[in-house]
Amino acid sequence: MGPVTAGVLQLLALTGALALVYIPLGTYMARVYSSQRHLRVERWIYKGIGADPDTEMRWPAYLRGVLVFSLAGVLLLYALQRLQGVLPGSLGFASIDPDQAFNTAVSFVTNTNWQSYYGEQAMGHVVQTAGLAVQNFVSAAVGMAVAVALVRGFARSRSGELGNFWADLVRGVVRILVPLAFVAAIVLVACGVIQNFSGIHEVGQFTGGSQEWNGGAVASQEAIKELGTNGGGYFNANSAHPFENPTPFSNLFEIFLILVIPFALTRTFGVMVGSVKQGYAILAAMGTIWLGFVSLMMWAEFSHHGPAFELANGAMEGKEVRFGIGGSSLFAVSTTLTSTGAVDSFHSSFTGLGGGITLLGMMLGEIAPGGVGSGLYGMLVMAVIAVFIAGLMVGRTPEYLGKKIGTREIKQAALYILVTPALVLVLTAAAMALPTPGHSMTNSGAHGFSEILYAYTSASNNNGSAFAGLNADTQWFNTTLGIAMLLGRFVPMIFVLALAGSLARQTPVPVTAGTLRTGKPLFTGLLVGAVLIITGLTYFPALALGPLAEGLA
């Protein structure tokens, strides 16, 4: 079997698996967030944190819950890292320096999971399991909660109430993420992923010395790392490490975990607003972009030239031979079109155009299908923009799901889509203009520029992957990337929740002959076009200086 055929078969198998679970998982999640019943364990949690799960919240109260909970997470994770040297199970590792502890705490709380450290050489069992793994669960649940709040904004009327943040958070963890991660961890252990709390041990004798590895609860963290679109690896090599991702099957299964909740949430959206056709329209837009990017990536990486590439059966630099070009391309697109950031190959080693595809995937806002929660609310904001554009073309007040898109709503949507480009472009320009940050680049020219552009794109969009050639463990990058992650996560959430509150206060307008049918293929095409055109106009000059210049050279 040729490598191209193998890649296509993997794509077909993945698509079939996602299709099988789409309806049951999406419908189940809609029931979870619509239920009036509280499980016993949930009641214990509510009592422990002093929350009333039955109190409805308007958007300012919902936002306060998101911010207070996330701030507490940053402080606790920062403290764990700073105290690591005196904690049990530290494996002899010292406490983390302040700037790196800040960067890592912000990274995991914002669902970015950017890592400027070597996991197996810096973090002990307590920080990895009680700190990082816990944030993998709760940061994902926060994103899902915000998405559900926006869905309720479309579904409700004349109230302004968006549900209860604490109930949405707890249900997301207890009823969705924990059960799915438990099953996924068992599958990964069966595939050969390690799961233990062993210390550092010697694994063999080699010419000139020996090699040492520490164990860890890797399978359980790997499961939620992918399922929650987090991406932070137990080891520095991330999902390219055989302890995290040992076989081609585990590789395909991890890609499935990355995509399953973001795609299924479109079904949740359709069920909760009372029209599954609306969910299918959003799914079609996401799926079209994802399939298009996978096809482009495989073309860029399989279109090799010269005898060296031909002997290796393609552009194998930076890729694991056990996954090949097809599996690596599929993983790279899925991880950058979601907010995962996990890698099974090194994006810096991709062809110039292939690296540009990973960059563009993040620049879209990671909405195809995007992160858990963040992908859905990002695409719904783009849907608001799309119906506004359609309204301008036909001279009608735009409507979406029976809600008028007026001045307030379009301002909130516009501010949402402006936040991350401003962070990416301003911080990249500052890093290139100042003398010190440029010293962190391994390469010069277009590829070196791409390293810095990739870093700020990844941080601002809460992705977490890197171009692998940039030394980001400096005070400048730890601090500025941390700020980019904070602002890129929570400022857009402000506009999403404000939009949700504005929509929930409205009185629904009746459907007329002039209403745009947003459950039809025409709207899907309009939505895809709006996403690609807006992103292209925003980022084309930066892409032209980096990956396009390199790829066309």
N, C-alpha and C positions, 0 to 999 in steps of 0.2 A: 504494500500500500504506500503510495506516495505521500509526502508531507502535506501537499495541498488537499488531497482527498481526506487525510486524517483530520485536518483543521475543519473542513466543511462538515464532516460527520460529528465532530465534537459540537459544532454550532447547532446542528439539527437535534442532537440528543439533549443539549441544554434547553433549547427552545421547547421541546416536547415536555421535559420535566417541569418547566415553569408553567406551561399551559395546563398540566394536570392539577397543579395545586392552586391555580389562580382563583377559581370560584370558591372552593371550600375555605381557603385561608382568608381571602378578602371578606367573605360573608361572616366568618367567625369574628374577625376583628371589628366589623361593624356592630355585631351583637355585644362584644365586650364593651365598647365605648357607649353603647346605647342602654346598657343594662341598668336597672334600678336596684339590683341586689348586690350586696357586699359579702365577699367570702370572709370566713372567720379570721384567716391570717391577715386579710386586708384591714379588718376592724382593729386587730392588735396594732398594726402599723399606724393607723389613724390615731389611735389612742396614745401611742408612743410619741408621735410628733405633734399632738394637740390640734389636729385638723378635723373639721366637720366636712365629710365628703358630700353631704347633701346640700350644701350652700352653693347657690348659683353665683357666678362671678361675671362682672362686666370686664371689658378688656384691660382697664388699668389694674384691677385686682389680680387678674390672671397673669399679667406681665410681672407684677411684683412677686408673685409666687415663683415664676421662672427665674427672675434675677436673684432673689434671696437664696433659693435652693442652689443655684449655680455658684454664687459667691461662697456659700458654705463649703461646697465641693472643692473650689480652688484653695481655700484656706486649709482644709483638712489634708488634701493631697500634698500641698506645699509643706505642711508640718511633718507629714510622714517622711518625705524625702530628706528634710533637714535633720530629722532625728534618726535616720536609718542607721548611723554608726553605733547607736546604743540599743537598737531594737533586736529582739531575737530573730533568728532566721535571716540575718543580713548577709550570710555567707562571707563575712569578713570585709564587705564593701564599706567604704567610707560614706559619710553623709554627702548629699549632692550640693554643689555650689549654689549660691542664691540665685544667680541669673538663670542657670539651667533648671533649677527647681521651679522657678516661676514659669519658665517656658513650658516645661512638661506638665505642670499642674493646669495651666490654661489650655494646653493642647488636648489633654484627655477630657477635661470638663466641657470643652466646646465641640467634642466629637471630631476633632481634627486628627489627633494622635500623631502629630509631627514629632520626630525623635531626632535630637541632636546628640545622642549618646549611643553607646553599644549596650544593648539590653543585658547580654550575658556577662558583661564586665562592669556593670554599674548598679543594677537593681537586684536586691535580695528578694526572698520569697514573700515577705510581708508587704513590701511596696508593690510588687508585681500583682499579688493576689488580692490583698485587702485594699489596695489603693487603685491601681490601674484597671484591674478587671472589674471592680465595682463601678468605676466611672464608665466603663464600656457599656454596662447595662443602663445606668440612669441617664447618661447623656443621650443615648439613643431614645429612651423613653420620653425625654423632654422634647426632642424633635417631633416625635409622633404626637405628643399632646398638643403642640402648637398647630400641627397640621389638622388635627381633629377639631380644634377650636375654630379654624378658618372654615372647615366644612360645615360646622354648626352655624357659622355666620350666614352661609348660603341657605341652609335648611330652615333656619328660624326667621321669625318676623315680628316686628313691633315689640321687641323685648330688650335687645342689646346684650342678653346674657349668653355666655359661651361655654357653660358647664363649670366644672370645678377642676382646677389644675392638679390638686393633690390626688383626687380620685383618678384622673386620667394618667398621672405619673405612676401611681401604684399599680393600677390595672395593666398598664403597658408592660411593667416589669414582671408582675406575678402571673398574669394570665397569658401573656404572649411570648416575651423574650426568654424567661427562665425555662418554660417547657420546651420551646424549640431549641434553645441552646443545649439543654440536657440531652436531647435526642441526637443533635449534631455532634456533641462531644463524644458520645458512644460510637458513632460512625467513624469519627476521626481516629479514635483509639484503635478501632478495628482495622483502619488503614495503616496503622503504624506510628501515629503521632504519639509522643511520649506524654505521660501524665504521672508525675511523682513529685516528691519534695526532697530529692537527694541533693547532696552537697556537690562541691567541685571534685571531679575525679579525672584521672588520666585515662585517655582512651586509646593510646597506642604510642609506640616508639617510632620515630622518624629520623631520617638523616639530619643530624645537627640538633636533635632535641626531641621533645614529646609535645603532645597537644592535650589540653585540658578543656573539659566542658562541664557546665553545671546543669543539673536537671531542673524540673519545674512542672507546675500544673499547666502544661502547654496546651493540651487538647481542649480543656475547658475555656481557656482564654482565647484560643484560636477560633472556637465556635462563635463566641459572642463578638469577637473582633470582626469577623466577616458578616455575621447575621445582623449586627447593629451598625454596619457600615462604619466601623471605627478605624481599623487598619494598623494599629500599633503592634508590632511584632515582639514576641518574647526574646527573639534573637535579632541581631543587627541585620542579618540577611533576609529577615521577614519571611514571607511565604516561599522564598527560594531555598530556605534551609530545610534539609531533609527531616529534621525533628518536628518541623511545623507542617510540612507539605511533602510527604515522601514519594507519592506515586502519581501517575497521570490521572487515576480515578479521583484521588483526594484533591487534585488540582481542579478538576471539573466540578467536584462537589463544593469546593470553597467558592468558586464563581457562582454556583447556584445559590449558595447562602447569601452572597453579596446582593443578588438581584431579587430574591424571592419576596421580601417584604415590600420594598419600594414599588415593584410592579403590582403586587396584590393590593396595595393601598388604593389604587385607582378603583378597584372593585368596592372597597370600603366606602370610598367617596360616592360612587354611584348608588349604593344601597342607602346610605344615610341621607342623600338629597332626594331619594325617591325616584331615580331614573338611572337604571344601569347603563343606558345608552350614553349618558354623559361620562360615565366611568370608562366605557369602551373608547370614546373619542379621545380622552386624555391618554389612555393606554396606547392607542394607535399612534399618537404623536410621539410618545416616548419610544415605542418600539421601532418606529420608522427611523428615528435619529440613531438609536442604538445599533440597529442592523446596518445602517449606512456607514457608521463609524467603524464597525467591525470589518466590513467589506473593504473600506479604504485602508485600514491598518494592515490587513492581510495582503492586499495588493502592494502596499509600500514595502512590507518586509519580505514578501516572496519575490518581488521584482529585483532580484540580485543581479549583479554584473561582475564579470571577471572570473578567472579560474579559482581564486581563493574562496569566493562566495559559493561557486558551483561545487567545489569539493566538500564544503560544509553543508550543502543542500539549503543554502539560504544565509541570511544575515544572522548568524548564530552568536556574534559577539554579545556578551552580557546575558545570554539566555541559557537556561538549564537544558541539557540534552534530553533529559527524561520528559520534558514538556514540549520541546520543539517550538517552531515558529507559530504554529496554529494555536496551541494552548497558551503561549506567552502573549500573543496578540489579543486573544479573547480576554485574558485576564487584565491586560493593560487597559483596554477600552472600558471594560466593566468597572474597573477600580477608579478610573478618572471621570467617567460619566456618572458615577455615584460619588459620595463623599467618603469613600472607604480609604483609599491611599495605601492599601496593602499592595505588595508587589511580589511577583514570582520571577521577575527579570529586572534588569536595570535600564530604566527609560533613557538614561544618558547614552546608552550604547545602541539605541535604536537608530535606524536611518534618520536623516535630517527631517524628512517628511513624516516619518513615524513618530518621532518625538514631538513634532508640531501637532499631530492628531491628539496625543495625550494632553498637550497644553490646551488645545481648543475645546476638548471635552470638559475641562474644568472651567474654562472661560464662559461656556454656555450657562454656567450657574449650577452645573451638576444636576440636571433636571430630567435626564433620560436614562434610567428612571430616577436618578438622584439618590440622596441619602434617605434613611428611614425618616419619614416625615418631611424633611427639608426638600426632598425632591418633589413631593406632591404639592406642598404649599408654594414652591418656586414655580412649578408649571401652572398652577392655578392663577398666580399673579400674572404670568405671561398670557394666560387665557383672557384675563381682564384687559390687558394691553391689546390683544388681538381683536376683541370685540369693539374696543374703542376705535381702532384703525378701520374696522369694517363700518362702524357708524359714521366716521368721517367721509368714507368713500360714497355712502348712499345718502348722506344728509339726514340721519336719524339719531335720536338719543340712544346710545348703546345700552343693551341689556344683556345680562348673563344670569341664567337660572332664575328668571323672574325678578332680578334686582337691577335697578338702574345704575349705570356706571356714570356718576356725575363728577363734578369738579373735585370733591373731596376724595373720592375713590381713586381717580386717575392720578392725583398727586401722590397718594400713598403708594400706589403701584410704581409710579415713576421713581420715587425716592428709593424704593426697594431695589430696583434694578441699577441704580447709580452708585450704591454704596461700595460694592466689591470692585468694580472697575476703578473707582477713585483710589481705593486703597492699593490696588495692584500697581497702577501706573505711577502714582505719586511716590510710593516707597521704592519701586524699581528705579525710577529716575534719581531719587536721592542716593541710593546705593551706588549707582553708576557714576554719579557726579562727585561723591566724596572719595578721598584717596584711600582710606583704610578698608572699607568693605570689599573693594575689588581684589584685595590680596587673598580673599577666600576662594577665588575662582581657580579651578584646576586648569581650565582651558582658556585661551584667549579668543578674540574674534567673535563670530556669530554664536558659536557654541557656548562660550563663556557668558555672553549676554543671556542666552537661553537658560543657563543655570540659575541666574538671579531672578529672571522673569518667572521661571517655573516655581522658585521658592515662594515668592510673594503671591503668585496665583494660587498655589496649593494652600498657603496659610489663610489667605483672605476668603477663599471658598470652602474652608474647613475640610480639605482633602487629606493632606498629611504626607503624600508621597513626595519624593525628591528626585532630582536629576542625577543624584549620586556622585556628582563631581564637585559639589560645593561644600567647603568646610563651614558649616553653620554653627559650630560650637564656639561662638565668640560673643562678647557682650553685645555688640551691635545687632547681630542676627537673632540671638536669644531674646533680646528685648523688643526689637521692632517686629519680629515675626509673632511674638506673644501678643503684642498690641493688635497686629493685623488679625490674629485669630479671634481675640475678644470682640473687636468691632465688627468683624465679618460675620460673627455668629449672632450677636445680640441686637445690633442696630437693625438689621433686616427683620428680626422678630418683632421689634416695636411696630414697624409699619405693617407687618402681616396681621398682628393682633388688632391694631387700630382699624385696618381694613375690615377685619372680621366683625368688630363691634359696629362699624358703620353699616355694614350689610345687614346685620341682625336687627337693627333698629328700623329698617325699611318696611314698608308695606308692599307685598308682591304686586307686580304689574301683570295684567293678563296677556296671554300670548295672542298676537294678531298676525295678519297676513304679512306684515312687514318685519316680523321678528326673525332674527338670524337663528336658524336651526343649528344649535351648537352640538347636537348629537350626530351630525352628518359628516361624511368624508370631506366635504368642502371646508368645514370649519377646521378639521384636522390639518388639511393642507395649509390653510391660512395660519394656523398656530405654528406649524413647523417653519413656515416661511418667516414669520415674525421673529422667532427665536434665532434663526440663522442670520437674518439680515441685521438685526439689532446687535448681535455679538460681533458680526463681521465689521460693521461700521465702527464699533468701539475699539476693537483690538487689532485691526489689520495692520496699522503702522508698526506696532510692537512685534507682531508675528513676522512682518517683512524684514525686520532687523535681525531676527533670530532664526527660527527653524526654516522659514521660507528661503532666506538667503543661503543657509547651509544646504538645504535640500536641492536647490536649483544650481548650486555652484558646480 
